[in-house]
Amino acid sequence: MAKLNLQNVVKRFGDRTVCDGIDLTVDEGQMVCLIGASGAGKSTVLRCINLLEPIEDGEILLDGVDISVPGLDPQSVRARIGIVFQSFNLFPHMTALDNVMLAPRRVRGRTRAELLPQIEEMFERFGLADRMHNYPDQLSGGQQQRVAIVRALAMQPEVMLFDEITSALDPQLVGEVLDVLLMLKQQGMTMVMATHEMGFARQAADKVCFLQNGRIVEEGPPEQLFDHPQQDATRQFLARALK
Ligand SMILES: Nc1ncnc2c1ncn2[C@@H]1O[C@H](COP(=O)(O)OP(=O)(O)OP(=O)(O)O)[C@@H](O)[C@H]1O
């Protein structure tokens, strides 16, 4: 697994600065949660890391190498950094298995036969063994999101990014998706997660970063940030979110 470093990352949309000098370190095997009000810039940070958005300034280092330099093939970076979104984005005309196999076949040139044992094992591990041949509309939201996670993992990424992956789920399905993240953490995956699930951030994160107006205004281990927030903005946000 890899280590991720953001140094003074600046992202603007027109004259609006959405990431205003983000410094973030995610050590190998760490889970970092980004929290903050809607519009604070959490998704944009993740999209910049995955090179879905070009940045105006700063550096994004993957194991010490700047991946944000112009000219670098974004596909090769995205093969190393997986991302899962709120909306599962599965192809509706393909089975769960075919959705998962698509990228490793296309990008890595692997065959179905080569991939099958590893992918079957992942479906099994994430409680989806009997769902491999179902189409997305035959699956619950929680199952679809777990398939989306398996799809990202099938590329054998070194870092995983999760953007509000439980926000579109019925409350009773949230737990089964968060459990998958706990399993990944146990396996030592390096992860960054934008979330409104404060209970999960408190329980599972190694570090929590509070974003406000495109800046990380406070960060620390969850017990420090949740129990002893230093900034008024953090206190007010947590008071509302934990209510
Ligand atoms: N493609 C875009 N063009 C213009 N503005 C954008 C674009 N994408 C995001 N923004 C703006 O950037 C700001 C940060 O958005 P972002 O989605 O990163 O916030 P967020 O913290 O993830 O919010 P949420 O919790 O609602 O997902 C918002 O004001 C948003 O309107």
The ligand as an ORCA input file, in Angstrom:
! r2SCAN-3c Opt
* xyz 0 1
  N     -17.446     21.350    -11.538
  C     -17.693     22.384    -10.721
  N     -17.852     23.630    -11.197
  C     -18.071     24.681    -10.379
  N     -18.145     24.588     -9.040
  C     -18.005     23.370     -8.500
  C     -17.765     22.204     -9.298
  N     -17.651     21.133     -8.479
  C     -17.823     21.606     -7.220
  N     -18.025     22.939     -7.230
  C     -18.221     23.795     -6.050
  O     -17.153     23.579     -5.173
  C     -17.589     23.644     -3.823
  C     -17.139     22.389     -3.090
  O     -17.887     21.298     -3.589
  P     -17.654     19.815     -3.066
  O     -18.600     18.942     -3.827
  O     -16.219     19.500     -3.110
  O     -18.115     19.947     -1.539
  P     -18.397     18.798     -0.485
  O     -17.747     19.228      0.787
  O     -18.004     17.485     -1.033
  O     -19.970     18.887     -0.327
  P     -21.070     17.703     -0.096
  O     -20.929     17.270      1.329
  O     -22.373     18.411     -0.365
  O     -20.777     16.639     -1.095
  C     -19.094     23.816     -3.871
  O     -19.396     25.177     -3.653
  C     -19.466     23.410     -5.265
  O     -20.596     24.111     -5.713
*
